[in-house]
Amino acid sequence: MAAKPARRERKPPAGPVAAPVAGAPKLDRMIHERLRLGILSALSVNESLTFNELKKMLDTTDGNLSVHARKLEEAGYVGCTKSFEGRVPRTDYRLSASGKRALERYLDHMEALIRAMREK
């Protein structure tokens, strides 16, 4: 039986590590995830979008979209309306007022980070 190769230990990154800035706001982790940011961004420029429109726009699977949309709904960032068109179920999503405010705060935070990096 062949011996396993020695495992290489990861070294910490060289150079100074940025410490959190006291009093600086933290990123909203609910929004920071790629697909949830995509959902909120799409809804911010559309009055409402159906599940299938979001799925196509974000190029994702049913399961992935439903999990992330539900998290945003539970956080109060999006509203969800379920109905039927004939016998076909239809789910519509809208950005809530608190979702719009949260997205604006998130974008302000990201813009501040970008400015700070460019000023260095």
ZADO-591620 format. One record per atom (N, C-alpha, C, CB): atom name; y, x, z. Coordinates in Angstrom, 2 decimals. Glycine has a CB too. Example, Ala and Ser with C-alpha at 12.3 -4.5 7.8 and 13.67 -1.06 7.14 Angstrom:
// residues 2
@atom = N | v = -5.69 | u = 13.19 | w = 7.80
@atom = CA | v = -4.50 | u = 12.30 | w = 7.80
@atom = C | v = -3.30 | u = 13.20 | w = 7.80
@atom = CB | v = -4.47 | u = 11.31 | w = 9.05
@atom = N | v = -2.25 | u = 12.85 | w = 7.08
@atom = CA | v = -1.06 | u = 13.67 | w = 7.14
@atom = C | v = 0.03 | u = 12.90 | w = 7.87
@atom = CB | v = -0.60 | u = 14.08 | w = 5.72
END
This chain:
// residues 120
@atom = N | v = -1.17 | u = 0.84 | w = 0.00
@atom = CA | v = 0.00 | u = 0.00 | w = 0.00
@atom = C | v = 1.25 | u = 0.89 | w = 0.00
@atom = CB | v = -0.01 | u = -0.96 | w = 1.22
@atom = N | v = 2.16 | u = 0.62 | w = -0.90
@atom = CA | v = 3.36 | u = 1.44 | w = -1.05
@atom = C | v = 4.35 | u = 1.14 | w = 0.07
@atom = CB | v = 4.02 | u = 1.21 | w = -2.42
@atom = N | v = 5.02 | u = 2.18 | w = 0.52
@atom = CA | v = 6.03 | u = 2.02 | w = 1.58
@atom = C | v = 7.27 | u = 1.36 | w = 1.00
@atom = CB | v = 6.39 | u = 3.38 | w = 2.21
@atom = N | v = 7.90 | u = 0.51 | w = 1.79
@atom = CA | v = 9.13 | u = -0.13 | w = 1.36
@atom = C | v = 10.25 | u = 0.90 | w = 1.33
@atom = CB | v = 9.50 | u = -1.31 | w = 2.27
@atom = N | v = 11.12 | u = 0.81 | w = 0.32
@atom = CA | v = 12.25 | u = 1.75 | w = 0.29
@atom = C | v = 13.16 | u = 1.51 | w = 1.49
@atom = CB | v = 13.05 | u = 1.60 | w = -1.03
@atom = N | v = 13.78 | u = 2.56 | w = 1.96
@atom = CA | v = 14.69 | u = 2.45 | w = 3.10
@atom = C | v = 15.84 | u = 1.52 | w = 2.75
@atom = CB | v = 15.23 | u = 3.84 | w = 3.52
@atom = N | v = 16.21 | u = 0.69 | w = 3.68
@atom = CA | v = 17.31 | u = -0.25 | w = 3.47
@atom = C | v = 18.62 | u = 0.46 | w = 3.65
@atom = CB | v = 17.21 | u = -1.45 | w = 4.44
@atom = N | v = 19.50 | u = 0.28 | w = 2.70
@atom = CA | v = 20.83 | u = 0.91 | w = 2.79
@atom = C | v = 21.73 | u = 0.03 | w = 3.63
@atom = CB | v = 21.44 | u = 1.14 | w = 1.38
@atom = N | v = 22.36 | u = 0.64 | w = 4.60
@atom = CA | v = 23.30 | u = -0.11 | w = 5.43
@atom = C | v = 24.64 | u = -0.21 | w = 4.73
@atom = CB | v = 23.46 | u = 0.56 | w = 6.81
@atom = N | v = 25.25 | u = -1.36 | w = 4.86
@atom = CA | v = 26.58 | u = -1.54 | w = 4.28
@atom = C | v = 27.61 | u = -0.92 | w = 5.20
@atom = CB | v = 26.90 | u = -3.05 | w = 4.05
@atom = N | v = 28.51 | u = -0.19 | w = 4.59
@atom = CA | v = 29.59 | u = 0.41 | w = 5.35
@atom = C | v = 30.79 | u = -0.53 | w = 5.32
@atom = CB | v = 29.96 | u = 1.82 | w = 4.79
@atom = N | v = 31.57 | u = -0.55 | w = 6.38
@atom = CA | v = 32.78 | u = -1.39 | w = 6.36
@atom = C | v = 33.73 | u = -0.86 | w = 5.31
@atom = CB | v = 33.47 | u = -1.43 | w = 7.75
@atom = N | v = 34.58 | u = -1.73 | w = 4.75
@atom = CA | v = 35.52 | u = -1.29 | w = 3.73
@atom = C | v = 36.44 | u = -0.19 | w = 4.26
@atom = CB | v = 36.35 | u = -2.47 | w = 3.22
@atom = N | v = 36.74 | u = 0.75 | w = 3.39
@atom = CA | v = 37.64 | u = 1.83 | w = 3.78
@atom = C | v = 39.07 | u = 1.31 | w = 3.82
@atom = CB | v = 37.52 | u = 3.03 | w = 2.80
@atom = N | v = 39.89 | u = 1.94 | w = 4.63
@atom = CA | v = 41.30 | u = 1.56 | w = 4.69
@atom = C | v = 41.55 | u = 0.53 | w = 5.76
@atom = CB | v = 41.75 | u = 1.04 | w = 3.35
@atom = N | v = 42.81 | u = 0.18 | w = 5.92
@atom = CA | v = 43.17 | u = -0.76 | w = 6.98
@atom = C | v = 42.70 | u = -2.16 | w = 6.65
@atom = CB | v = 44.68 | u = -0.76 | w = 7.20
@atom = N | v = 42.32 | u = -2.87 | w = 7.67
@atom = CA | v = 41.90 | u = -4.26 | w = 7.52
@atom = C | v = 43.06 | u = -5.11 | w = 8.01
@atom = CB | v = 40.57 | u = -4.56 | w = 8.32
@atom = N | v = 43.43 | u = -6.09 | w = 7.19
@atom = CA | v = 44.57 | u = -6.95 | w = 7.53
@atom = C | v = 44.21 | u = -7.82 | w = 8.73
@atom = CB | v = 44.98 | u = -7.83 | w = 6.32
@atom = N | v = 45.04 | u = -7.78 | w = 9.71
@atom = CA | v = 44.86 | u = -8.64 | w = 10.89
@atom = C | v = 45.59 | u = -9.95 | w = 10.63
@atom = CB | v = 45.40 | u = -7.94 | w = 12.19
@atom = N | v = 45.08 | u = -11.05 | w = 11.20
@atom = CA | v = 45.78 | u = -12.32 | w = 11.02
@atom = C | v = 47.20 | u = -12.21 | w = 11.57
@atom = CB | v = 45.02 | u = -13.47 | w = 11.71
@atom = N | v = 48.14 | u = -12.80 | w = 10.89
@atom = CA | v = 49.54 | u = -12.78 | w = 11.33
@atom = C | v = 49.72 | u = -13.87 | w = 12.37
@atom = CB | v = 50.52 | u = -12.98 | w = 10.12
@atom = N | v = 50.26 | u = -13.49 | w = 13.51
@atom = CA | v = 50.49 | u = -14.45 | w = 14.59
@atom = C | v = 51.40 | u = -15.56 | w = 14.11
@atom = CB | v = 51.08 | u = -13.75 | w = 15.83
@atom = N | v = 51.00 | u = -16.79 | w = 14.36
@atom = CA | v = 51.83 | u = -17.92 | w = 14.00
@atom = C | v = 51.71 | u = -18.35 | w = 12.55
@atom = CB | v = 53.24 | u = -17.61 | w = 14.30
@atom = N | v = 50.99 | u = -17.58 | w = 11.73
@atom = CA | v = 50.83 | u = -17.94 | w = 10.32
@atom = C | v = 49.84 | u = -19.10 | w = 10.22
@atom = CB | v = 50.34 | u = -16.73 | w = 9.48
@atom = N | v = 50.13 | u = -20.06 | w = 9.36
@atom = CA | v = 49.20 | u = -21.18 | w = 9.23
@atom = C | v = 47.90 | u = -20.71 | w = 8.57
@atom = CB | v = 49.84 | u = -22.32 | w = 8.41
@atom = N | v = 46.82 | u = -21.37 | w = 8.93
@atom = CA | v = 45.52 | u = -21.04 | w = 8.34
@atom = C | v = 45.32 | u = -21.91 | w = 7.11
@atom = CB | v = 44.37 | u = -21.25 | w = 9.37
@atom = N | v = 44.54 | u = -21.38 | w = 6.17
@atom = CA | v = 44.21 | u = -22.17 | w = 4.99
@atom = C | v = 43.40 | u = -23.38 | w = 5.39
@atom = CB | v = 43.44 | u = -21.31 | w = 3.97
@atom = N | v = 43.64 | u = -24.48 | w = 4.75
@atom = CA | v = 42.87 | u = -25.70 | w = 4.98
@atom = C | v = 41.51 | u = -25.51 | w = 4.33
@atom = CB | v = 43.61 | u = -26.97 | w = 4.42
@atom = N | v = 40.48 | u = -25.25 | w = 5.14
@atom = CA | v = 39.14 | u = -24.97 | w = 4.61
@atom = C | v = 38.57 | u = -26.18 | w = 3.87
@atom = CB | v = 38.19 | u = -24.57 | w = 5.74
@atom = N | v = 39.04 | u = -27.37 | w = 4.20
@atom = CA | v = 38.56 | u = -28.56 | w = 3.49
@atom = C | v = 38.98 | u = -28.50 | w = 2.02
@atom = CB | v = 39.11 | u = -29.84 | w = 4.16
@atom = N | v = 40.15 | u = -27.95 | w = 1.75
@atom = CA | v = 40.66 | u = -27.89 | w = 0.38
@atom = C | v = 40.27 | u = -26.59 | w = -0.30
@atom = CB | v = 42.18 | u = -28.04 | w = 0.38
@atom = N | v = 40.13 | u = -25.53 | w = 0.45
@atom = CA | v = 39.95 | u = -24.19 | w = -0.13
@atom = C | v = 38.67 | u = -24.06 | w = -0.96
@atom = CB | v = 39.95 | u = -23.16 | w = 0.98
@atom = N | v = 37.67 | u = -24.87 | w = -0.72
@atom = CA | v = 36.43 | u = -24.82 | w = -1.50
@atom = C | v = 36.75 | u = -25.21 | w = -2.94
@atom = CB | v = 35.34 | u = -25.76 | w = -0.88
@atom = N | v = 36.20 | u = -24.47 | w = -3.89
@atom = CA | v = 36.55 | u = -24.60 | w = -5.30
@atom = C | v = 36.46 | u = -26.03 | w = -5.83
@atom = CB | v = 35.67 | u = -23.71 | w = -6.11
@atom = N | v = 35.35 | u = -26.72 | w = -5.62
@atom = CA | v = 35.18 | u = -28.04 | w = -6.20
@atom = C | v = 36.11 | u = -29.06 | w = -5.54
@atom = CB | v = 33.74 | u = -28.49 | w = -6.07
@atom = N | v = 36.30 | u = -28.94 | w = -4.22
@atom = CA | v = 37.21 | u = -29.88 | w = -3.56
@atom = C | v = 38.65 | u = -29.67 | w = -4.00
@atom = CB | v = 37.11 | u = -29.74 | w = -2.03
@atom = N | v = 39.04 | u = -28.42 | w = -4.21
@atom = CA | v = 40.38 | u = -28.14 | w = -4.75
@atom = C | v = 40.50 | u = -28.73 | w = -6.15
@atom = CB | v = 40.66 | u = -26.61 | w = -4.78
@atom = N | v = 39.44 | u = -28.64 | w = -6.93
@atom = CA | v = 39.45 | u = -29.23 | w = -8.28
@atom = C | v = 39.60 | u = -30.74 | w = -8.24
@atom = CB | v = 38.17 | u = -28.86 | w = -9.01
@atom = N | v = 38.89 | u = -31.39 | w = -7.33
@atom = CA | v = 38.98 | u = -32.85 | w = -7.21
@atom = C | v = 40.40 | u = -33.25 | w = -6.85
@atom = CB | v = 37.98 | u = -33.37 | w = -6.14
@atom = N | v = 40.97 | u = -32.61 | w = -5.83
@atom = CA | v = 42.33 | u = -32.96 | w = -5.41
@atom = C | v = 43.35 | u = -32.66 | w = -6.50
@atom = CB | v = 42.69 | u = -32.19 | w = -4.13
@atom = N | v = 43.18 | u = -31.54 | w = -7.19
@atom = CA | v = 44.11 | u = -31.19 | w = -8.27
@atom = C | v = 44.05 | u = -32.22 | w = -9.38
@atom = CB | v = 43.80 | u = -29.79 | w = -8.82
@atom = N | v = 42.85 | u = -32.61 | w = -9.77
@atom = CA | v = 42.70 | u = -33.61 | w = -10.84
@atom = C | v = 43.32 | u = -34.94 | w = -10.43
@atom = CB | v = 41.22 | u = -33.80 | w = -11.19
@atom = N | v = 43.09 | u = -35.34 | w = -9.18
@atom = CA | v = 43.64 | u = -36.62 | w = -8.71
@atom = C | v = 45.15 | u = -36.56 | w = -8.50
@atom = CB | v = 42.97 | u = -37.03 | w = -7.41
@atom = N | v = 45.69 | u = -35.36 | w = -8.30
@atom = CA | v = 47.14 | u = -35.26 | w = -8.10
@atom = C | v = 47.92 | u = -35.53 | w = -9.38
@atom = CB | v = 47.50 | u = -33.88 | w = -7.55
@atom = N | v = 47.29 | u = -35.37 | w = -10.52
@atom = CA | v = 47.98 | u = -35.60 | w = -11.80
@atom = C | v = 47.45 | u = -36.84 | w = -12.52
@atom = CB | v = 47.82 | u = -34.38 | w = -12.69
@atom = N | v = 46.56 | u = -37.58 | w = -11.87
@atom = CA | v = 46.04 | u = -38.84 | w = -12.41
@atom = C | v = 46.10 | u = -39.89 | w = -11.32
@atom = CB | v = 44.58 | u = -38.67 | w = -12.95
@atom = N | v = 46.48 | u = -41.10 | w = -11.68
@atom = CA | v = 46.56 | u = -42.17 | w = -10.68
@atom = C | v = 45.20 | u = -42.40 | w = -10.03
@atom = CB | v = 47.07 | u = -43.46 | w = -11.33
@atom = N | v = 44.15 | u = -42.39 | w = -10.84
@atom = CA | v = 42.79 | u = -42.50 | w = -10.33
@atom = C | v = 41.84 | u = -41.95 | w = -11.39
@atom = CB | v = 42.43 | u = -43.99 | w = -9.97
@atom = N | v = 40.65 | u = -41.56 | w = -10.96
@atom = CA | v = 39.62 | u = -41.08 | w = -11.87
@atom = C | v = 38.28 | u = -41.63 | w = -11.41
@atom = CB | v = 39.59 | u = -39.52 | w = -11.92
@atom = N | v = 37.43 | u = -41.93 | w = -12.37
@atom = CA | v = 36.09 | u = -42.40 | w = -12.02
@atom = C | v = 35.21 | u = -41.19 | w = -11.69
@atom = CB | v = 35.47 | u = -43.24 | w = -13.18
@atom = N | v = 34.09 | u = -41.49 | w = -11.06
@atom = CA | v = 33.12 | u = -40.45 | w = -10.74
@atom = C | v = 32.73 | u = -39.68 | w = -12.00
@atom = CB | v = 31.86 | u = -41.05 | w = -10.08
@atom = N | v = 32.44 | u = -40.41 | w = -13.08
@atom = CA | v = 32.01 | u = -39.75 | w = -14.32
@atom = C | v = 33.12 | u = -38.93 | w = -14.96
@atom = CB | v = 31.52 | u = -40.79 | w = -15.31
@atom = N | v = 34.36 | u = -39.39 | w = -14.86
@atom = CA | v = 35.48 | u = -38.60 | w = -15.38
@atom = C | v = 35.64 | u = -37.29 | w = -14.61
@atom = CB | v = 36.79 | u = -39.41 | w = -15.31
@atom = N | v = 35.55 | u = -37.38 | w = -13.28
@atom = CA | v = 35.63 | u = -36.16 | w = -12.46
@atom = C | v = 34.46 | u = -35.22 | w = -12.75
@atom = CB | v = 35.66 | u = -36.53 | w = -10.97
@atom = N | v = 33.28 | u = -35.79 | w = -12.87
@atom = CA | v = 32.08 | u = -34.99 | w = -13.13
@atom = C | v = 32.23 | u = -34.21 | w = -14.43
@atom = CB | v = 30.84 | u = -35.88 | w = -13.20
@atom = N | v = 32.71 | u = -34.87 | w = -15.47
@atom = CA | v = 32.90 | u = -34.21 | w = -16.76
@atom = C | v = 34.03 | u = -33.19 | w = -16.69
@atom = CB | v = 33.18 | u = -35.25 | w = -17.86
@atom = N | v = 35.14 | u = -33.56 | w = -16.07
@atom = CA | v = 36.31 | u = -32.71 | w = -15.98
@atom = C | v = 36.00 | u = -31.41 | w = -15.22
@atom = CB | v = 37.47 | u = -33.46 | w = -15.29
@atom = N | v = 35.21 | u = -31.53 | w = -14.15
@atom = CA | v = 34.91 | u = -30.39 | w = -13.28
@atom = C | v = 33.60 | u = -29.70 | w = -13.65
@atom = CB | v = 34.86 | u = -30.84 | w = -11.84
@atom = N | v = 32.89 | u = -30.24 | w = -14.64
@atom = CA | v = 31.64 | u = -29.65 | w = -15.13
@atom = C | v = 30.68 | u = -29.38 | w = -13.97
@atom = CB | v = 31.92 | u = -28.35 | w = -15.91
@atom = N | v = 30.33 | u = -30.44 | w = -13.26
@atom = CA | v = 29.46 | u = -30.31 | w = -12.10
@atom = C | v = 28.36 | u = -31.36 | w = -12.14
@atom = CB | v = 30.26 | u = -30.43 | w = -10.81
@atom = N | v = 27.48 | u = -31.31 | w = -11.18
@atom = CA | v = 26.36 | u = -32.26 | w = -11.12
@atom = C | v = 26.74 | u = -33.47 | w = -10.27
@atom = CB | v = 25.10 | u = -31.58 | w = -10.56
@atom = N | v = 25.96 | u = -34.53 | w = -10.41
@atom = CA | v = 26.18 | u = -35.74 | w = -9.61
@atom = C | v = 26.14 | u = -35.42 | w = -8.12
@atom = CB | v = 25.12 | u = -36.81 | w = -9.95
@atom = N | v = 25.10 | u = -34.72 | w = -7.71
@atom = CA | v = 24.93 | u = -34.42 | w = -6.29
@atom = C | v = 26.05 | u = -33.58 | w = -5.72
@atom = CB | v = 23.62 | u = -33.71 | w = -6.07
@atom = N | v = 26.44 | u = -32.55 | w = -6.46
@atom = CA | v = 27.51 | u = -31.67 | w = -6.00
@atom = C | v = 28.82 | u = -32.44 | w = -5.86
@atom = CB | v = 27.68 | u = -30.48 | w = -6.96
@atom = N | v = 29.15 | u = -33.23 | w = -6.86
@atom = CA | v = 30.39 | u = -34.00 | w = -6.82
@atom = C | v = 30.36 | u = -35.02 | w = -5.69
@atom = CB | v = 30.63 | u = -34.70 | w = -8.16
@atom = N | v = 29.25 | u = -35.72 | w = -5.52
@atom = CA | v = 29.21 | u = -36.75 | w = -4.48
@atom = C | v = 29.34 | u = -36.15 | w = -3.09
@atom = CB | v = 27.90 | u = -37.55 | w = -4.59
@atom = N | v = 28.73 | u = -35.00 | w = -2.84
@atom = CA | v = 28.83 | u = -34.36 | w = -1.53
@atom = C | v = 30.28 | u = -33.96 | w = -1.23
@atom = CB | v = 27.92 | u = -33.13 | w = -1.45
@atom = N | v = 30.93 | u = -33.32 | w = -2.18
@atom = CA | v = 32.30 | u = -32.84 | w = -1.95
@atom = C | v = 33.30 | u = -33.99 | w = -1.92
@atom = CB | v = 32.70 | u = -31.84 | w = -3.02
@atom = N | v = 33.11 | u = -35.00 | w = -2.75
@atom = CA | v = 34.00 | u = -36.16 | w = -2.73
@atom = C | v = 33.87 | u = -36.90 | w = -1.40
@atom = CB | v = 33.69 | u = -37.12 | w = -3.91
@atom = N | v = 32.66 | u = -36.99 | w = -0.87
@atom = CA | v = 32.47 | u = -37.66 | w = 0.42
@atom = C | v = 33.17 | u = -36.88 | w = 1.54
@atom = CB | v = 30.96 | u = -37.80 | w = 0.73
@atom = N | v = 33.11 | u = -35.56 | w = 1.51
@atom = CA | v = 33.80 | u = -34.76 | w = 2.53
@atom = C | v = 35.31 | u = -35.03 | w = 2.48
@atom = CB | v = 33.52 | u = -33.24 | w = 2.32
@atom = N | v = 35.87 | u = -35.09 | w = 1.27
@atom = CA | v = 37.30 | u = -35.37 | w = 1.13
@atom = C | v = 37.63 | u = -36.78 | w = 1.59
@atom = CB | v = 37.74 | u = -35.17 | w = -0.33
@atom = N | v = 36.72 | u = -37.71 | w = 1.32
@atom = CA | v = 36.93 | u = -39.09 | w = 1.76
@atom = C | v = 36.88 | u = -39.17 | w = 3.28
@atom = CB | v = 35.86 | u = -40.02 | w = 1.14
@atom = N | v = 35.93 | u = -38.49 | w = 3.92
@atom = CA | v = 35.83 | u = -38.49 | w = 5.37
@atom = C | v = 37.05 | u = -37.84 | w = 6.03
@atom = CB | v = 34.55 | u = -37.77 | w = 5.80
@atom = N | v = 37.64 | u = -36.86 | w = 5.34
@atom = CA | v = 38.85 | u = -36.21 | w = 5.86
@atom = C | v = 40.09 | u = -37.07 | w = 5.64
@atom = CB | v = 39.04 | u = -34.85 | w = 5.19
@atom = N | v = 39.96 | u = -38.14 | w = 4.87
@atom = CA | v = 41.10 | u = -39.02 | w = 4.60
@atom = C | v = 41.96 | u = -38.53 | w = 3.45
@atom = CB | v = 41.94 | u = -39.15 | w = 5.83
@atom = N | v = 41.47 | u = -37.56 | w = 2.68
@atom = CA | v = 42.25 | u = -37.00 | w = 1.58
@atom = C | v = 42.13 | u = -37.80 | w = 0.29
@atom = CB | v = 41.82 | u = -35.58 | w = 1.32
@atom = N | v = 41.04 | u = -38.52 | w = 0.12
@atom = CA | v = 40.87 | u = -39.37 | w = -1.06
@atom = C | v = 40.36 | u = -40.74 | w = -0.62
@atom = CB | v = 39.90 | u = -38.72 | w = -2.09
@atom = N | v = 40.69 | u = -41.73 | w = -1.44
@atom = CA | v = 40.16 | u = -43.07 | w = -1.25
@atom = C | v = 39.14 | u = -43.33 | w = -2.34
@atom = CB | v = 41.29 | u = -44.13 | w = -1.28
@atom = N | v = 38.14 | u = -44.12 | w = -1.99
@atom = CA | v = 37.05 | u = -44.40 | w = -2.92
@atom = C | v = 36.86 | u = -45.90 | w = -3.01
@atom = CB | v = 35.73 | u = -43.69 | w = -2.47
@atom = N | v = 36.80 | u = -46.42 | w = -4.23
@atom = CA | v = 36.56 | u = -47.84 | w = -4.46
@atom = C | v = 35.33 | u = -47.98 | w = -5.34
@atom = CB | v = 37.79 | u = -48.53 | w = -5.12
@atom = N | v = 34.37 | u = -48.76 | w = -4.86
@atom = CA | v = 33.14 | u = -48.98 | w = -5.63
@atom = C | v = 33.16 | u = -50.40 | w = -6.17
@atom = CB | v = 31.86 | u = -48.75 | w = -4.75
@atom = N | v = 32.76 | u = -50.51 | w = -7.44
@atom = CA | v = 32.72 | u = -51.83 | w = -8.08
@atom = C | v = 31.62 | u = -51.81 | w = -9.15
@atom = CB | v = 34.11 | u = -52.20 | w = -8.71
@atom = N | v = 31.54 | u = -52.86 | w = -9.90
@atom = CA | v = 30.59 | u = -52.93 | w = -11.00
@atom = C | v = 31.31 | u = -53.33 | w = -12.27
@atom = CB | v = 29.46 | u = -53.92 | w = -10.69
@atom = N | v = 30.91 | u = -52.74 | w = -13.37
@atom = CA | v = 31.32 | u = -53.17 | w = -14.70
@atom = C | v = 30.07 | u = -53.73 | w = -15.33
@atom = CB | v = 31.96 | u = -51.99 | w = -15.57
@atom = N | v = 29.96 | u = -55.07 | w = -15.30
@atom = CA | v = 28.70 | u = -55.68 | w = -15.70
@atom = C | v = 27.67 | u = -55.34 | w = -14.64
@atom = CB | v = 28.23 | u = -55.18 | w = -17.11
@atom = N | v = 26.61 | u = -54.66 | w = -15.02
@atom = CA | v = 25.58 | u = -54.26 | w = -14.07
@atom = C | v = 25.67 | u = -52.77 | w = -13.72
@atom = CB | v = 24.21 | u = -54.58 | w = -14.62
@atom = N | v = 26.67 | u = -52.10 | w = -14.27
@atom = CA | v = 26.79 | u = -50.65 | w = -14.08
@atom = C | v = 27.75 | u = -50.36 | w = -12.92
@atom = CB | v = 27.29 | u = -49.96 | w = -15.38
@atom = N | v = 27.29 | u = -49.60 | w = -11.91
@atom = CA | v = 28.19 | u = -49.26 | w = -10.81
@atom = C | v = 29.32 | u = -48.35 | w = -11.27
@atom = CB | v = 27.42 | u = -48.60 | w = -9.67
@atom = N | v = 30.49 | u = -48.52 | w = -10.65
@atom = CA | v = 31.65 | u = -47.69 | w = -10.99
@atom = C | v = 32.31 | u = -47.26 | w = -9.68
@atom = CB | v = 32.66 | u = -48.48 | w = -11.91
@atom = N | v = 32.59 | u = -45.97 | w = -9.58
@atom = CA | v = 33.26 | u = -45.43 | w = -8.41
@atom = C | v = 34.58 | u = -44.81 | w = -8.86
@atom = CB | v = 32.38 | u = -44.37 | w = -7.68
@atom = N | v = 35.67 | u = -45.28 | w = -8.27
@atom = CA | v = 37.00 | u = -44.77 | w = -8.58
@atom = C | v = 37.54 | u = -44.02 | w = -7.37
@atom = CB | v = 37.96 | u = -45.91 | w = -8.99
@atom = N | v = 38.22 | u = -42.90 | w = -7.64
@atom = CA | v = 38.83 | u = -42.10 | w = -6.59
@atom = C | v = 40.33 | u = -42.03 | w = -6.81
@atom = CB | v = 38.21 | u = -40.68 | w = -6.56
@atom = N | v = 41.06 | u = -42.03 | w = -5.69
@atom = CA | v = 42.52 | u = -41.88 | w = -5.69
@atom = C | v = 42.89 | u = -40.89 | w = -4.61
@atom = CB | v = 43.24 | u = -43.25 | w = -5.46
@atom = N | v = 43.96 | u = -40.15 | w = -4.84
@atom = CA | v = 44.48 | u = -39.24 | w = -3.84
@atom = C | v = 45.26 | u = -40.06 | w = -2.82
@atom = CB | v = 45.38 | u = -38.14 | w = -4.49
@atom = N | v = 44.96 | u = -39.87 | w = -1.54
@atom = CA | v = 45.69 | u = -40.60 | w = -0.48
@atom = C | v = 46.99 | u = -39.88 | w = -0.17
@atom = CB | v = 44.82 | u = -40.74 | w = 0.81
@atom = N | v = 47.85 | u = -40.54 | w = 0.58
@atom = CA | v = 49.12 | u = -39.91 | w = 0.97
@atom = C | v = 48.86 | u = -38.66 | w = 1.81
@atom = CB | v = 50.00 | u = -40.90 | w = 1.76
@atom = N | v = 47.90 | u = -38.72 | w = 2.72
@atom = CA | v = 47.61 | u = -37.54 | w = 3.54
@atom = C | v = 46.96 | u = -36.45 | w = 2.70
@atom = CB | v = 46.69 | u = -37.91 | w = 4.72
@atom = N | v = 46.20 | u = -36.83 | w = 1.68
@atom = CA | v = 45.62 | u = -35.85 | w = 0.76
@atom = C | v = 46.69 | u = -35.15 | w = -0.05
@atom = CB | v = 44.62 | u = -36.52 | w = -0.17
@atom = N | v = 47.70 | u = -35.91 | w = -0.47
@atom = CA | v = 48.81 | u = -35.32 | w = -1.21
@atom = C | v = 49.58 | u = -34.33 | w = -0.34
@atom = CB | v = 49.76 | u = -36.41 | w = -1.74
@atom = N | v = 49.85 | u = -34.71 | w = 0.90
@atom = CA | v = 50.55 | u = -33.81 | w = 1.82
@atom = C | v = 49.73 | u = -32.56 | w = 2.11
@atom = CB | v = 50.87 | u = -34.53 | w = 3.14
@atom = N | v = 48.42 | u = -32.73 | w = 2.30
@atom = CA | v = 47.55 | u = -31.58 | w = 2.58
@atom = C | v = 47.51 | u = -30.64 | w = 1.38
@atom = CB | v = 46.13 | u = -32.06 | w = 2.94
@atom = N | v = 47.44 | u = -31.19 | w = 0.18
@atom = CA | v = 47.42 | u = -30.36 | w = -1.03
@atom = C | v = 48.75 | u = -29.63 | w = -1.19
@atom = CB | v = 47.14 | u = -31.23 | w = -2.28
@atom = N | v = 49.87 | u = -30.29 | w = -0.91
@atom = CA | v = 51.18 | u = -29.64 | w = -0.98
@atom = C | v = 51.28 | u = -28.49 | w = 0.02
@atom = CB | v = 52.30 | u = -30.66 | w = -0.73
@atom = N | v = 50.80 | u = -28.71 | w = 1.26
@atom = CA | v = 50.80 | u = -27.64 | w = 2.27
@atom = C | v = 49.93 | u = -26.47 | w = 1.81
@atom = CB | v = 50.28 | u = -28.17 | w = 3.63
@atom = N | v = 48.77 | u = -26.78 | w = 1.26
@atom = CA | v = 47.84 | u = -25.75 | w = 0.78
@atom = C | v = 48.51 | u = -24.93 | w = -0.34
@atom = CB | v = 46.52 | u = -26.40 | w = 0.26
@atom = N | v = 49.13 | u = -25.60 | w = -1.29
@atom = CA | v = 49.78 | u = -24.90 | w = -2.41
@atom = C | v = 50.96 | u = -24.07 | w = -1.92
@atom = CB | v = 50.25 | u = -25.91 | w = -3.48
@atom = N | v = 51.73 | u = -24.61 | w = -0.96
@atom = CA | v = 52.83 | u = -23.83 | w = -0.38
@atom = C | v = 52.30 | u = -22.57 | w = 0.28
@atom = CB | v = 53.61 | u = -24.68 | w = 0.66
@atom = N | v = 51.21 | u = -22.69 | w = 1.00
@atom = CA | v = 50.60 | u = -21.55 | w = 1.67
@atom = C | v = 50.14 | u = -20.51 | w = 0.64
@atom = CB | v = 49.41 | u = -22.00 | w = 2.54
@atom = N | v = 49.49 | u = -20.95 | w = -0.41
@atom = CA | v = 49.01 | u = -20.02 | w = -1.44
@atom = C | v = 50.19 | u = -19.34 | w = -2.14
@atom = CB | v = 48.13 | u = -20.77 | w = -2.48
@atom = N | v = 51.26 | u = -20.09 | w = -2.41
@atom = CA | v = 52.45 | u = -19.50 | w = -3.04
@atom = C | v = 53.07 | u = -18.45 | w = -2.13
@atom = CB | v = 53.48 | u = -20.59 | w = -3.38
@atom = N | v = 53.09 | u = -18.70 | w = -0.82
@atom = CA | v = 53.63 | u = -17.73 | w = 0.13
@atom = C | v = 52.78 | u = -16.46 | w = 0.14
@atom = CB | v = 53.70 | u = -18.34 | w = 1.55
@atom = N | v = 51.47 | u = -16.62 | w = 0.09
@atom = CA | v = 50.58 | u = -15.45 | w = 0.02
@atom = C | v = 50.83 | u = -14.64 | w = -1.24
@atom = CB | v = 49.12 | u = -15.88 | w = 0.09
@atom = N | v = 50.98 | u = -15.31 | w = -2.35
@atom = CA | v = 51.22 | u = -14.63 | w = -3.63
@atom = C | v = 52.54 | u = -13.89 | w = -3.57
@atom = CB | v = 51.22 | u = -15.63 | w = -4.80
@atom = N | v = 53.60 | u = -14.53 | w = -3.05
@atom = CA | v = 54.91 | u = -13.86 | w = -2.92
@atom = C | v = 54.80 | u = -12.63 | w = -2.04
@atom = CB | v = 55.96 | u = -14.83 | w = -2.34
@atom = N | v = 54.12 | u = -12.77 | w = -0.90
@atom = CA | v = 53.98 | u = -11.66 | w = 0.03
@atom = C | v = 53.25 | u = -10.47 | w = -0.62
@atom = CB | v = 53.24 | u = -12.11 | w = 1.29
@atom = N | v = 52.25 | u = -10.76 | w = -1.40
@atom = CA | v = 51.50 | u = -9.68 | w = -2.07
@atom = C | v = 52.35 | u = -9.01 | w = -3.15
@atom = CB | v = 50.21 | u = -10.24 | w = -2.70
@atom = N | v = 53.15 | u = -9.78 | w = -3.85
@atom = CA | v = 53.97 | u = -9.22 | w = -4.91
@atom = C | v = 55.14 | u = -8.39 | w = -4.36
@atom = CB | v = 54.50 | u = -10.33 | w = -5.80
@atom = N | v = 55.58 | u = -8.71 | w = -3.14
@atom = CA | v = 56.69 | u = -8.00 | w = -2.53
@atom = C | v = 56.27 | u = -6.67 | w = -1.93
@atom = CB | v = 57.31 | u = -8.86 | w = -1.46
@atom = N | v = 54.99 | u = -6.42 | w = -1.82
@atom = CA | v = 54.50 | u = -5.17 | w = -1.23
@atom = C | v = 54.69 | u = -4.02 | w = -2.19
@atom = CB | v = 53.02 | u = -5.29 | w = -0.86
END
